């Protein structure tokens, strides 16, 4: 049996379990491997824009992933979009940004998307990525970002219940949207609590990314 090896590059440990669960449920035949560089997230939080040094580190991680024999690379941190785009040009395999597949799916659902996010440095880059995808798929699509304060601090402290409750409470207030996106891989753990409080379709980046990887690799 062919087991395509997929490199998962993490900037924080809280992204690992959601993508692990997505592979287990949707693509157990794959062989995901984890590459963790957990100084990236705090270093990104210190700067307003992605620096050349951070970009170089993303490129180095991508090339290392390629050297392990991977057939594709998936980054799981939402704050490095432009650096990941550049890194993708340096290797000969697919390299996915965390949210590109989720944004594609959201845009196809309609014009208005709500994005619940918990890590402020990631917001601007994700909005730019969404609008670039919208220009390609549906120029009328728009996104509104809602910060869920305290959620990422809760999950970093190991309190998933509080994280999920905060995200669900924010989702319960939303009206008039065609889709809700849970912005980060770490936020995907709140999928069921969010679905319980809204009739709006809810999308997560891990599930969408696994589906896109399967399509790209014709699995």
C-alpha positions as CSV (number, residue, x, y, z in Angstrom):
1,X,0.0,0.0,0.0
2,X,1.3,3.4,-0.9
3,X,1.5,5.6,2.2
4,X,2.2,9.2,1.1
5,X,4.4,10.9,3.6
6,X,3.2,14.4,4.5
7,X,5.3,16.8,6.5
8,X,3.4,18.8,9.0
9,X,5.4,21.9,10.1
10,X,4.2,23.3,13.4
11,X,5.1,26.6,15.1
12,X,3.2,25.6,18.3
13,X,2.3,22.4,20.0
14,X,-1.4,23.3,20.2
15,X,-1.8,22.7,16.4
16,X,-0.7,19.1,16.5
17,X,-3.7,17.3,18.0
18,X,-6.3,18.8,15.6
19,X,-4.4,17.9,12.4
20,X,-3.5,14.5,13.8
21,X,-7.3,13.9,14.4
22,X,-8.1,15.1,10.8
23,X,-5.7,12.6,9.2
24,X,-6.9,9.8,11.4
25,X,-10.5,10.3,10.5
26,X,-10.2,11.3,6.8
27,X,-6.9,9.9,5.5
28,X,-5.5,7.1,7.8
29,X,-3.5,5.7,4.8
30,X,-1.2,8.8,4.8
31,X,2.0,9.0,6.8
32,X,2.0,12.4,8.5
33,X,5.3,13.4,10.2
34,X,5.6,16.2,12.6
35,X,8.3,18.9,12.5
36,X,8.0,21.3,15.5
37,X,9.8,24.6,15.7
38,X,8.1,26.3,18.6
39,X,10.2,29.4,18.8
40,X,8.5,30.6,15.6
41,X,5.2,31.6,17.1
42,X,6.6,33.8,19.9
43,X,9.1,35.3,17.5
44,X,6.3,36.2,15.1
45,X,4.3,37.8,17.9
46,X,7.2,40.2,18.5
47,X,7.1,41.8,15.0
48,X,4.5,43.6,13.1
49,X,5.4,42.0,9.7
50,X,7.1,38.8,8.7
51,X,10.8,39.5,8.6
52,X,13.4,38.3,6.1
53,X,14.9,36.2,8.9
54,X,11.6,34.5,9.7
55,X,11.1,33.8,6.0
56,X,14.5,32.2,5.8
57,X,13.6,29.9,8.7
58,X,10.3,28.9,6.9
59,X,12.3,28.1,3.8
60,X,14.8,26.1,5.7
61,X,12.1,24.0,7.3
62,X,10.4,23.4,4.0
63,X,13.7,22.2,2.4
64,X,14.3,20.0,5.4
65,X,10.8,18.5,5.0
66,X,11.5,17.8,1.4
67,X,14.7,16.0,2.3
68,X,12.7,13.5,4.4
69,X,11.1,12.1,1.3
70,X,7.7,13.9,1.8
71,X,5.3,14.2,-1.1
72,X,3.8,17.4,0.3
73,X,4.2,19.9,3.1
74,X,1.5,21.5,5.2
75,X,2.2,24.4,7.6
76,X,-0.1,24.5,10.6
77,X,0.5,28.0,11.9
78,X,-1.6,30.8,10.4
79,X,0.8,33.7,10.8
80,X,3.4,33.0,8.1
81,X,1.4,33.2,4.8
82,X,3.8,35.2,2.7
83,X,6.8,33.3,3.9
84,X,5.1,30.0,3.1
85,X,4.3,31.2,-0.4
86,X,7.9,32.0,-1.0
87,X,9.1,28.7,0.5
88,X,6.7,26.8,-1.9
89,X,8.8,28.2,-4.8
90,X,12.0,26.5,-3.5
91,X,10.8,22.9,-3.6
92,X,9.2,20.6,-6.2
93,X,6.3,19.3,-4.1
94,X,3.0,21.0,-3.0
95,X,3.4,23.3,0.0
96,X,0.1,24.4,1.6
97,X,-0.6,27.4,3.8
98,X,-2.8,26.4,6.8
99,X,-6.0,28.1,5.7
100,X,-6.0,28.1,1.9
101,X,-8.2,25.1,1.5
102,X,-10.6,26.3,4.2
103,X,-10.9,29.7,2.5
104,X,-11.6,28.1,-0.8
105,X,-14.4,26.0,0.7
106,X,-15.8,29.0,2.5
107,X,-15.8,31.2,-0.6
108,X,-17.7,28.6,-2.5
109,X,-20.4,28.6,0.1
110,X,-21.3,32.2,-0.5
111,X,-20.5,35.8,-0.1
112,X,-20.1,36.4,3.7
113,X,-17.6,34.5,5.8
114,X,-17.1,35.0,9.6
115,X,-13.6,34.2,10.8
116,X,-13.2,33.4,14.5
117,X,-9.5,33.9,15.4
118,X,-7.5,33.8,18.6
119,X,-4.0,34.8,17.6
120,X,-3.9,38.5,16.7
121,X,-0.7,38.6,14.7
122,X,-2.3,36.1,12.2
123,X,-5.4,38.2,11.4
124,X,-4.1,40.6,8.7
125,X,-2.3,38.0,6.7
126,X,-5.3,35.6,6.8
127,X,-7.6,38.4,5.6
128,X,-5.2,39.1,2.7
129,X,-5.1,35.4,1.8
130,X,-8.9,35.2,1.9
131,X,-9.3,38.2,-0.5
132,X,-6.7,36.8,-2.9
133,X,-8.7,33.5,-3.0
134,X,-11.9,35.5,-3.4
135,X,-10.4,37.4,-6.4
136,X,-9.8,34.0,-8.0
137,X,-13.1,32.3,-7.1
138,X,-15.8,34.9,-6.3
139,X,-14.8,38.6,-6.2
140,X,-18.0,39.4,-4.2
141,X,-17.0,37.3,-1.2
142,X,-16.1,39.1,1.9
143,X,-14.7,38.2,5.4
144,X,-15.3,39.6,8.8
145,X,-12.8,38.7,11.5
146,X,-13.8,38.3,15.2
147,X,-11.2,38.0,17.9
148,X,-12.1,35.5,20.6
149,X,-10.2,37.0,23.5
150,X,-8.7,34.7,26.1
151,X,-9.2,31.5,24.0
152,X,-5.6,30.9,22.9
153,X,-4.3,31.6,26.4
154,X,-6.8,29.0,27.7
155,X,-5.7,26.2,25.3
156,X,-2.0,27.0,25.8
157,X,-2.7,26.5,29.5
158,X,-4.3,23.2,28.8
159,X,-7.9,24.2,29.4
160,X,-9.6,23.1,26.2
161,X,-13.0,23.4,27.8
162,X,-12.7,27.1,28.4
163,X,-11.2,27.6,24.9
164,X,-14.1,25.8,23.3
165,X,-16.7,27.6,25.4
166,X,-15.3,31.0,24.4
167,X,-15.2,30.2,20.7
168,X,-18.7,28.8,20.8
169,X,-20.0,31.9,22.7
170,X,-18.6,34.1,19.9
171,X,-20.1,31.9,17.2
172,X,-23.5,32.0,18.9
173,X,-23.7,35.8,18.3
174,X,-23.1,35.5,14.5
175,X,-26.0,36.1,12.1
176,X,-26.3,36.6,8.3
177,X,-23.1,34.7,7.3
178,X,-22.8,32.0,4.7
179,X,-19.9,30.2,6.6
180,X,-18.0,30.4,9.8
181,X,-14.3,29.6,9.7
182,X,-12.3,28.6,12.7
183,X,-9.1,30.4,11.9
184,X,-6.3,28.3,13.3
185,X,-5.5,24.6,13.6
186,X,-5.7,25.0,17.3
187,X,-9.3,26.4,17.0
188,X,-10.5,23.3,15.2
189,X,-11.0,21.5,18.6
190,X,-14.0,23.8,19.1
191,X,-15.8,22.5,16.0
192,X,-18.5,20.5,17.8
193,X,-19.3,23.1,20.4
194,X,-19.6,25.7,17.7
195,X,-21.9,23.5,15.5
196,X,-24.1,23.0,18.6
197,X,-24.9,26.8,18.8
198,X,-25.3,27.8,15.1
199,X,-27.0,26.6,11.9
200,X,-24.3,28.3,9.8
201,X,-21.9,25.9,8.1
202,X,-18.6,25.7,10.1
203,X,-15.3,25.0,8.5
204,X,-11.9,24.1,10.0
205,X,-8.5,24.3,8.5
206,X,-7.3,20.8,9.3
207,X,-10.2,19.0,7.7
208,X,-10.1,21.2,4.6
209,X,-6.3,20.9,4.3
210,X,-6.4,17.1,4.4
211,X,-9.2,17.0,1.8
212,X,-7.1,19.2,-0.5
213,X,-3.9,17.2,0.0
214,X,-5.8,14.0,-0.9
215,X,-7.0,15.7,-4.1
216,X,-3.6,17.1,-5.0
217,X,-1.9,13.7,-4.5
218,X,-4.8,11.8,-6.1
219,X,-5.2,9.6,-3.1
